[in-house]
Amino acid sequence: MIFYEIKMMSVPKLIFACSVNLEKYKNEFIHRKDFLELSICEEGRILFEHENGEKEITYPGTVLTTASDLSCRTSSYKNDRQRHTTVGVNMKYALKRYDSESECDVLKLKERIRGGCTALVPYRCDAGTNYNKIIELIKKIIVLNSSENPSDRINAVSEWYALIGFMTDLVLTKLELKRSEAPPSELIYAKKAAQYISENYMNRLTADEISKRLGISSGYLHRIFKRVNGITVLEYINRLRVANAISLMINKNASLKQAAFCVGIEDPAYMSRLFKKTTGLCCREYLRARRDRHGETDEALASSFNLQ
């Protein structure tokens, strides 16, 4: 699956929301800056002719995103009648394209999404059982955006956010399904490795030690752990250590040095670097943000790091 990660940097302005129903359909997109369109094809095939000469065809039931990186001409394929429901906005955003699931770290994606202003949208994907829901969401935007009532037009933007949220859930679900396709034996070993790490993260711990405990090679452990969890064994250990260090500092008033020692890290300077690499913030900034939320339970912390 090809998909985009979008970091929204301004409030979206709706420029159109409509249903298109044409005997002959043609359009052109040439790197339209700050433009983002979400559509679902209901009838007929669409031919995309890209500036590099590549061609692709989309079919009814396909969810499509037109982002600022796209440069192509579109038209009805073999004179198919074209019908699609669509909504387009202008807003400032940063865009990152993933050409396959293996290019992304699902856990870090989730962290960025939780942080706000980050969403995921499919480049092209089959809507499947979400077909009616997506059409319903876009048509609700169409009705609200065409109203003369100012509050309705404001609510149309709110519904656009709901649509973006739904698309994010759709992409994440597909990513999780891809990860769960690992053979049962790999899932078992990955689960046992995660369990062993959770019981021993406070000690010196290596992938070689874990693999010996499981009776498999370290190379095999690295491959299956990354495939199932989306991150390496070392990244998992470090995230678990940081999550538990945060819990100690918030719930037990431990210092960074004390917390580091309790989670198996003897060098406070290394812990400080690891903390910022994992959370994106220095310890002081992160704890201030956490305390502003009136504290966190251990379960909430584990969930925020996707370690449950």
C-alpha positions in Angstrom: 0.0 0.0 0.0 1.2 3.5 -0.9 0.2 6.2 1.5 1.1 9.7 2.7 2.0 11.1 6.1 0.7 14.7 6.3 1.7 17.2 8.9 -0.9 19.9 8.9 0.5 23.4 9.4 -2.6 25.6 8.9 -6.4 25.3 9.1 -7.8 23.9 5.9 -9.9 26.1 3.6 -12.5 24.2 1.7 -12.3 25.1 -2.0 -14.8 22.5 -3.3 -16.9 19.6 -2.2 -19.1 17.9 -4.8 -20.1 14.8 -6.7 -18.8 14.6 -10.3 -20.9 12.8 -12.9 -19.6 13.2 -16.4 -19.8 11.3 -19.7 -16.3 12.5 -20.5 -13.9 13.4 -17.7 -10.6 15.2 -18.0 -8.5 17.1 -15.5 -4.9 18.1 -14.9 -2.7 18.4 -11.8 0.7 20.1 -11.9 2.3 20.2 -8.5 -0.5 22.3 -6.9 1.1 23.7 -3.8 -0.9 23.5 -0.6 -3.6 21.5 -2.4 -5.1 18.3 -1.0 -8.0 16.4 -2.5 -9.7 13.2 -1.2 -12.0 11.3 -3.5 -13.8 8.0 -3.9 -14.5 6.6 -7.4 -18.1 5.4 -7.7 -18.4 4.5 -11.3 -16.1 4.2 -14.3 -12.3 3.9 -14.5 -9.9 6.8 -14.4 -6.6 6.9 -16.4 -3.7 8.7 -14.8 -0.9 9.8 -17.2 2.1 10.9 -15.1 4.7 13.4 -16.3 7.4 10.6 -16.3 5.3 8.7 -18.8 3.9 6.1 -16.4 0.2 5.3 -16.6 -2.2 3.8 -14.0 -5.8 3.0 -13.9 -8.1 3.3 -10.9 -11.4 1.4 -10.6 -14.7 2.0 -8.9 -14.5 1.6 -5.1 -11.0 3.2 -5.0 -10.1 5.9 -2.5 -7.8 8.5 -4.1 -5.6 11.3 -2.7 -4.4 14.1 -4.9 -1.5 15.8 -3.1 1.0 18.6 -4.0 3.5 16.1 -5.3 1.2 14.9 -8.1 1.8 16.0 -11.7 -0.4 14.2 -14.2 -3.3 14.3 -16.5 -6.5 12.4 -15.7 -9.3 11.2 -18.0 -12.1 8.6 -18.3 -10.6 5.3 -19.3 -11.9 4.0 -22.7 -14.8 6.6 -22.5 -16.2 5.2 -19.3 -18.7 7.4 -17.6 -17.0 8.9 -14.6 -18.7 9.4 -11.3 -16.9 10.3 -8.1 -17.4 12.2 -4.8 -14.7 14.5 -3.8 -13.5 17.3 -1.4 -10.6 19.6 -1.9 -8.8 22.0 0.5 -6.0 24.5 0.5 -3.7 24.4 3.5 0.0 24.4 4.3 1.3 21.0 5.1 4.4 18.9 5.0 4.2 15.7 2.9 6.0 12.3 3.1 5.2 9.5 0.8 5.6 5.8 1.7 5.8 3.5 -1.3 5.5 0.4 0.9 4.6 -0.6 4.4 8.2 -1.7 5.1 9.4 1.9 4.7 7.6 3.1 7.9 7.9 2.6 11.6 4.3 2.1 12.6 4.9 2.8 16.3 6.6 6.1 15.5 3.8 7.0 13.1 1.3 6.5 15.9 3.4 8.6 18.3 3.4 11.5 15.7 -0.4 11.1 15.2 -1.0 11.3 19.0 1.1 14.4 19.1 -1.5 16.1 16.9 -1.6 17.7 13.4 -0.3 14.5 11.7 -2.6 12.3 9.6 -2.3 9.5 7.2 -4.1 9.2 3.8 -3.9 6.5 1.2 -2.5 7.3 -2.2 -4.8 4.8 -3.8 -6.6 1.9 -2.0 -9.7 -0.2 -2.2 -12.3 1.2 0.1 -13.7 -2.3 0.8 -16.3 -2.3 3.6 -15.6 1.4 4.2 -17.0 2.5 0.8 -20.4 3.7 2.1 -18.9 5.4 5.2 -16.5 7.4 3.1 -19.1 8.6 0.7 -21.4 9.5 3.6 -18.6 11.6 5.2 -17.8 13.5 2.0 -21.5 14.1 1.2 -22.0 15.5 4.7 -19.2 18.0 3.9 -20.9 18.8 0.6 -24.2 19.6 2.3 -22.7 21.7 5.0 -20.3 23.6 2.7 -23.1 24.5 0.3 -25.3 26.0 3.1 -25.8 29.7 3.4 -25.5 29.4 7.2 -22.0 30.4 8.3 -22.1 27.9 11.2 -22.8 25.1 8.7 -19.7 26.1 6.7 -17.6 26.0 9.8 -19.0 22.6 10.6 -18.0 21.5 7.1 -14.4 22.0 8.1 -15.0 20.0 11.3 -16.4 17.1 9.2 -13.3 17.3 7.0 -11.2 16.7 10.0 -13.5 13.7 10.8 -12.8 12.4 7.2 -9.1 12.8 7.7 -9.3 11.0 11.0 -11.2 8.1 9.3 -8.6 7.9 6.6 -5.9 7.8 9.2 -7.6 4.9 10.9 -8.1 3.2 7.5 -4.4 3.3 6.7 -3.3 2.2 10.2 -5.7 -0.7 10.0 -4.2 -1.8 6.8 -0.7 -1.4 8.2 -1.6 -3.5 11.2 -3.2 -6.2 9.0 0.0 -6.4 7.0 2.1 -6.9 10.2 -0.3 -9.6 11.4 0.3 -11.6 8.2 3.5 -13.0 9.7 3.5 -16.8 10.1 2.2 -18.0 13.5 5.7 -19.2 14.5 7.1 -15.7 14.0 4.3 -14.2 16.0 5.0 -16.6 18.8 8.7 -15.9 18.9 8.2 -12.1 18.6 5.7 -12.3 21.5 8.1 -14.4 23.7 10.9 -11.9 22.9 8.8 -8.9 23.9 7.8 -10.7 27.1 11.4 -11.6 28.0 12.4 -7.9 27.4 9.6 -6.7 29.7 10.9 -8.9 32.5 14.6 -8.1 32.0 14.9 -4.6 30.5 16.3 -3.3 33.8 19.4 -5.6 33.3 22.1 -5.6 30.7 20.3 -7.1 27.7 21.3 -8.0 24.2 19.6 -9.5 21.2 22.1 -12.4 21.4 21.0 -13.2 24.9 17.3 -13.1 23.9 17.8 -15.3 20.9 19.7 -17.9 23.0 16.8 -17.9 25.5 14.4 -18.6 22.6 16.6 -21.1 20.9 16.8 -19.2 17.6 19.6 -17.3 15.9 20.0 -13.6 16.5 19.6 -12.8 12.8 16.3 -14.6 12.7 15.1 -12.8 15.8 16.0 -9.4 14.3 14.1 -10.2 11.1 10.9 -11.5 12.7 10.8 -8.9 15.5 11.1 -6.0 13.0 8.4 -7.6 10.7 5.9 -8.2 13.6 6.5 -5.0 15.6 7.8 -2.6 13.1 10.9 -1.7 15.1 14.1 -3.4 16.0 14.8 -5.3 19.2 17.1 -2.5 20.5 14.5 0.2 19.7 11.9 -1.8 21.6 14.2 -2.2 24.6 15.1 1.5 24.6 11.4 2.6 24.3 10.5 0.3 27.2 13.3 1.7 29.3 12.3 5.3 28.6 8.6 4.6 29.2 9.4 3.1 32.6 11.9 5.9 33.5 9.1 8.4 32.8 6.8 6.4 35.1 9.3 6.5 37.9 10.0 10.2 37.5 6.3 11.1 37.5 4.9 8.6 40.0 7.9 8.2 42.3 9.5 11.6 41.9 12.8 9.9 40.9 15.5 12.0 39.3 16.6 11.2 35.7 19.8 9.6 37.2 17.8 7.5 39.6 15.3 6.4 36.9 18.1 5.6 34.5 19.8 3.3 37.0 16.5 1.5 37.7 15.9 0.8 34.1 19.4 -0.6 33.4 21.2 2.5 32.2 24.2 3.6 34.3 25.2 6.7 32.3 22.8 9.6 32.9 24.2 11.5 29.9 23.4 8.5 27.6 19.9 8.3 29.2 19.4 12.0 28.5 20.3 11.5 24.8 18.2 8.4 24.5 15.2 10.2 26.1 15.3 13.0 23.6 15.8 10.6 20.7 12.8 8.5 21.8 10.3 11.3 22.8 11.6 14.2 20.6 11.9 16.4 23.8 14.4 16.8 26.5 13.5 15.3 29.9 12.4 18.6 31.5 10.1 19.6 28.5 8.5 16.2 28.3 7.8 15.9 32.0 6.3 19.4 32.0 3.9 18.4 29.2 3.0 15.2 31.0 2.3 16.9 34.3 0.1 19.5 32.5 -2.2 16.5 31.7 -2.6 15.9 35.4 -0.4 12.8 35.6 -0.2 9.5 33.7 -0.9 5.9 34.8 1.7 3.2 33.9 -0.9 1.8 31.4 -1.2 5.2 29.7 2.5 5.5 29.4 2.9 2.0 28.0 0.1 2.8 25.5 1.8 6.0 24.4 4.9 4.0 23.5 2.9 1.1 21.9 4.5 -1.4 24.3 1.4 -3.1 25.8 
